[in-house]
Amino acid sequence: MPTILIVDDDPNNQRMLSYTLRKAGYEVRVAANGQLGLDTLHEFLPDMAILDLAMPVMDGMTLLRHIRADEHLRPVPVIILTASGDDMAHIAVQNAGANGFLTKPTSSRALIEMVQKILQPA
């Protein structure tokens, strides 16, 4: 069963994402900020990470840059899930190496479709 790490500081988002992903058959781990997310990534390598952009301690963009700069973490696919629908934010996360971008609130269906598309074997 693939494992997905959710890095989001909002407990409601954590619960909603966890419920949706578990219902779809994924194992889920959660971290409440980018630093805890990075620590968790060093403890175990998930099949995917879903990052919020706006978080305390370390934001999602900084965490994404850490992931892409680390040879061990680089292969982990990353979806950015953010309340900002700003086109510049979308371009910035793509340039930083995100595999997908979703705007909050997003439907459970859109989330699962993106996760499945990214995780399906080539």
Secondary structure as the mmCIF struct_conf table of DSSP 4:
data_model
#
loop_
_struct_conf.conf_type_id
_struct_conf.id
_struct_conf.beg_label_comp_id
_struct_conf.beg_label_asym_id
_struct_conf.beg_label_seq_id
_struct_conf.end_label_comp_id
_struct_conf.end_label_asym_id
_struct_conf.end_label_seq_id
STRN STRN1 THR A 3 VAL A 7
BEND BEND1 ASP A 9 ASP A 9
HELX_RH_AL_P HELX_RH_AL_P1 PRO A 11 LYS A 23
TURN_TY1_P TURN_TY1_P1 ALA A 24 GLY A 25
STRN STRN2 GLU A 27 ALA A 31
BEND BEND2 ALA A 32 ASN A 33
HELX_RH_AL_P HELX_RH_AL_P2 GLY A 34 GLU A 43
BEND BEND3 ASP A 47 ASP A 47
STRN STRN3 MET A 48 LEU A 51
BEND BEND4 LEU A 53 ALA A 54
BEND BEND5 PRO A 56 MET A 58
HELX_RH_AL_P HELX_RH_AL_P3 GLY A 60 ALA A 69
TURN_TY1_P TURN_TY1_P2 GLU A 71 PRO A 75
BEND BEND6 VAL A 76 VAL A 76
STRN STRN4 VAL A 78 THR A 82
BEND BEND7 ALA A 83 ALA A 83
HELX_RH_AL_P HELX_RH_AL_P4 ASP A 87 ALA A 96
TURN_TY1_P TURN_TY1_P3 GLY A 97 GLY A 97
BEND BEND8 ASN A 99 ASN A 99
STRN STRN5 GLY A 100 THR A 103
BEND BEND9 LYS A 104 PRO A 105
HELX_RH_AL_P HELX_RH_AL_P5 SER A 108 LEU A 119
BEND BEND10 GLN A 120 GLN A 120
#
